[in-house]
Amino acid sequence: MEIAKRTALVTGGASGLGAAAVRRIVKADGNVAIFDVQQEKGNALASELGQSVLFCLTDVTSEESVNKSIAGAREHFGGIHFCVNAAGTGWVERTVSKSGPHSLPVFEQILRLNLLGTFNVASKAAFAMSANEPNDKGERGVIVNVSSTAAFDGQIGQAAYAASKGAVVGMTLPMARDLAGLGIRVVTIAPGLFNTPLLAMLPEEAIKALNNSVPFPKRIGEPDEFALLVEQIFLNPYLNGEVIRLDGALRMAPK
Ligand SMILES: NC(=O)c1ccc[n+]([C@@H]2O[C@H](COP(=O)([O-])OP(=O)(O)OC[C@H]3O[C@@H](n4cnc5c(N)ncnc54)[C@H](O)[C@@H]3O)[C@@H](O)[C@H]2O)c1
């Protein structure tokens, strides 16, 4: 589906991978509604990029918040054609540590943001897309979910994170099948290691070691390389119901 003059909503669009997707969509002459809890960063990006970007303060885990922001974005831009679910976070805690078993409230919180938040936005965005006139290929919209290679090679301490990202992988095909009749495609990206604020907090030595751990190219990924794949998924009408690893052939070790 061509991007120009169409509208995307990007969760987590104030930072990292989401922000890179926002920039690329705007470069392709599309509109973007940023759904994020970081008001200052989201507004700064929106004012930098101009009229084609609207910041909508949104908590992806809340139905009320997502409904309100989708209504606002539709009213502002006239419809929603693309959805990128990049809001999410990580967590490191072993199933059992010296202080006892894994905190269940924390496990639930990670699932709530990474899994429920993704489905909450994807399902409501798909409902909004169902009102679009199909293009000449019968497409009404495209949804890109963000998992992680941790869905397949979860490391020590990643039980909660890997469970949340594995579930995003698991729902990709059934969602694509559910939405096929509406002409809406669903594709999931499973990124490896990317240079976002999340990773930039690590000491230089740790970043060097991460760079060396990737077979080729021998470095962590740049957010725009993630955004490039988002753009390619939007454009390619035959990509559907698939999970794409984007990791330079990296397979994570146990730790
Ligand atoms: N950076 C990596 O190496 C990497 C690797 C694999 C997967 N991922 C996944 O990619 C996604 C983006 O990661 P990133 O590195 O860009 O992180 P980031 O921290 O730079 O961006 C995440 C964004 O999500 C927003 N967010 C958090 N909770 C929210 C909520 N409840 N509602 C709305 N927005 C919320 C944050 O405010 C932030 O702007 C995450 O799902 C992450 O798990 C990242």
The ligand as an SDF file (V2000), in Angstrom:
LIG
                    3D

 44 48  0  0  0  0  0  0  0  0999 V2000
   16.2200   -1.6970   20.7830 N   0  0  0  0  0  0  0  0  0  0  0  0
   16.3410   -2.9900   20.6120 C   0  0  0  0  0  0  0  0  0  0  0  0
   17.4650   -3.5150   20.5160 O   0  0  0  0  0  0  0  0  0  0  0  0
   15.1160   -3.8710   20.4950 C   0  0  0  0  0  0  0  0  0  0  0  0
   15.3110   -5.2250   20.1590 C   0  0  0  0  0  0  0  0  0  0  0  0
   14.2060   -6.0670   20.0410 C   0  0  0  0  0  0  0  0  0  0  0  0
   12.9470   -5.5720   20.2590 C   0  0  0  0  0  0  0  0  0  0  0  0
   12.7670   -4.2770   20.5980 N   0  0  0  0  0  0  0  0  0  0  0  0
   11.3950   -3.8170   20.8250 C   0  0  0  0  0  0  0  0  0  0  0  0
   11.1320   -2.6800   20.0350 O   0  0  0  0  0  0  0  0  0  0  0  0
   10.1890   -1.8340   20.6910 C   0  0  0  0  0  0  0  0  0  0  0  0
   10.7520   -0.4220   20.7540 C   0  0  0  0  0  0  0  0  0  0  0  0
   11.9450   -0.4400   21.5160 O   0  0  0  0  0  0  0  0  0  0  0  0
   12.9850    0.7720   21.5430 P   0  0  0  0  0  0  0  0  0  0  0  0
   14.3310    0.1850   21.6630 O   0  0  0  0  0  0  0  0  0  0  0  0
   12.6680    1.7060   20.4490 O   0  0  0  0  0  0  0  0  0  0  0  0
   12.6500    1.3830   22.9890 O   0  0  0  0  0  0  0  0  0  0  0  0
   12.4190    2.9130   23.4570 P   0  0  0  0  0  0  0  0  0  0  0  0
   12.4160    2.8390   24.9400 O   0  0  0  0  0  0  0  0  0  0  0  0
   13.3810    3.8230   22.7670 O   0  0  0  0  0  0  0  0  0  0  0  0
   10.9380    3.2400   22.9270 O   0  0  0  0  0  0  0  0  0  0  0  0
    9.7910    2.6700   23.4900 C   0  0  0  0  0  0  0  0  0  0  0  0
    8.6880    3.7160   23.5050 C   0  0  0  0  0  0  0  0  0  0  0  0
    7.4970    3.1020   24.0240 O   0  0  0  0  0  0  0  0  0  0  0  0
    6.8450    4.0720   24.8310 C   0  0  0  0  0  0  0  0  0  0  0  0
    5.9080    3.4440   25.7690 N   0  0  0  0  0  0  0  0  0  0  0  0
    6.2160    2.7230   26.8810 C   0  0  0  0  0  0  0  0  0  0  0  0
    5.0930    2.3680   27.5390 N   0  0  0  0  0  0  0  0  0  0  0  0
    4.0430    2.8910   26.8270 C   0  0  0  0  0  0  0  0  0  0  0  0
    2.6300    2.8810   26.9940 C   0  0  0  0  0  0  0  0  0  0  0  0
    2.0580    2.2630   28.0280 N   0  0  0  0  0  0  0  0  0  0  0  0
    1.8690    3.4930   26.0640 N   0  0  0  0  0  0  0  0  0  0  0  0
    2.4410    4.1420   25.0080 C   0  0  0  0  0  0  0  0  0  0  0  0
    3.7710    4.1960   24.8030 N   0  0  0  0  0  0  0  0  0  0  0  0
    4.5680    3.5700   25.7020 C   0  0  0  0  0  0  0  0  0  0  0  0
    7.9940    4.7910   25.5290 C   0  0  0  0  0  0  0  0  0  0  0  0
    7.5660    6.0300   26.0800 O   0  0  0  0  0  0  0  0  0  0  0  0
    9.0160    4.9260   24.4130 C   0  0  0  0  0  0  0  0  0  0  0  0
    8.8460    6.1330   23.7030 O   0  0  0  0  0  0  0  0  0  0  0  0
    9.9360   -2.4840   22.0710 C   0  0  0  0  0  0  0  0  0  0  0  0
    8.7660   -3.2660   21.9860 O   0  0  0  0  0  0  0  0  0  0  0  0
   11.1460   -3.3750   22.2580 C   0  0  0  0  0  0  0  0  0  0  0  0
   10.8560   -4.4680   23.0930 O   0  0  0  0  0  0  0  0  0  0  0  0
   13.8290   -3.4130   20.7190 C   0  0  0  0  0  0  0  0  0  0  0  0
  1  2  1  0
  2  3  2  0
  2  4  1  0
  4  5  1  0
  4 44  2  0
  5  6  2  0
  6  7  1  0
  7  8  2  0
  8  9  1  0
  8 44  1  0
  9 10  1  0
  9 42  1  0
 10 11  1  0
 11 12  1  0
 11 40  1  0
 12 13  1  0
 13 14  1  0
 14 15  2  0
 14 16  1  0
 14 17  1  0
 17 18  1  0
 18 19  2  0
 18 20  1  0
 18 21  1  0
 21 22  1  0
 22 23  1  0
 23 24  1  0
 23 38  1  0
 24 25  1  0
 25 26  1  0
 25 36  1  0
 26 27  1  0
 26 35  1  0
 27 28  2  0
 28 29  1  0
 29 30  1  0
 29 35  2  0
 30 31  1  0
 30 32  2  0
 32 33  1  0
 33 34  2  0
 34 35  1  0
 36 37  1  0
 36 38  1  0
 38 39  1  0
 40 41  1  0
 40 42  1  0
 42 43  1  0
M  CHG  2   8   1  16  -1
M  END
$$$$
